[in-house]
Amino acid sequence: MPTTLRLGLVYAALYVGSAASTPFMPVWLSEKGLTGAQVGLVLSLPMLFQILTSPALALWADRFRLRRTPIAWLAVGTCAAYLALAGLDGLPALALAWLLAASLFLALPPLIDVIALSRAQAEGFNYGLPRGLGSAAYIGAAIATGALVTAVSVDVALAWMIFAAGLTAVCARFLLPVDPAPGPAAAGRGGGGGLEGLKTLVRDPVFLLAVGSAGLIQSAHAFYYAFSALAWKAQGLPENLTGLLWGVGVAVEVAFLWFGARVQRRLGPRNLLIIGGVAGVLRWSLLALSPPLWALVPLQALHALTYSAVFLASIQLAARLSGPQTASAAQLVNAALQGGILSGLATLASGPLFDAVGAHGYLAMTGMAAAGLVGAVGLYRVRRLQD
């Protein structure tokens, strides 16, 4: 089986699960009796703790002989935590179970990205091909989950997540390439990896500026991820349309990943970051006005820029500013800022914002995207990042 297809199937297994969790876990938690502020708290906890869990998991993952082994174990742990979540009630229990489940899940994409980026460079294929297959699977899963949630109940979403996590573990074990990890020797002080490598990264102001700017732009999705389904429901849109709208956003993401390789190379990561920041300011400002359905479709199409362009820019910048021994740590730190502490704070703030002003809370995300855009402009003064 070609490497691109094997990687693509792993991404597909991973993202069919997030197609249920991202739009519908807020609804599931709301059905459990949690307020908007409590939903925001529960969803934000794994992101806030990611600044600690991601470095710890990076050091743990690099001590295995193969890069795929910790990925499979993380998926198994995610599946078990989702199963535990199904039988719980009450804010403390739900918060702790989600903290464990999401912390393990959030480590999976960057660790898979390390393998995919390395293989893409070595074998000469477009990283966007396998990654886009995962996004394509997300579209179908989002539409199917939305229809099932509408027809049955929101509990279907959690069952879907449990199945997808188990499938990811199996795919990681049998489909991911047999790529060596740095191992315990390289994780020591003399290997350039491990704790010393991690310290080198977090002391590098250029690395922090790059991933921090991308993190601000990406984290501006927090209100959308946590409360778009509830905001659209308040407008009178049923859950099946929520699934379709999320599908539109990911469809343009797939098109950008599969067919935009030439444009991406010509623009380079810094320009991609700038474009994503501008698109974010526009998208969140307009969503704050609760536009009608006909306007939501083109706004969802901006996801290709607010998410995909920024995502590609961030992983390319993280790869450029790290070495082989710190590749996992660089991507996990990058993910920790994008989906971690910055998204966690934004999600935590989104709950009270939604309770107080509804969809107008998107305006706070406009401010975050604008701040990231300012930082992205600052990268043009960095000689190490000349395209």
Order of alpha helices (4+ residues) and beta strands (2+ residues): alpha-alpha-alpha-alpha-alpha-alpha-alpha-alpha-alpha-alpha-alpha-alpha-alpha-alpha-alpha-alpha-alpha-alpha
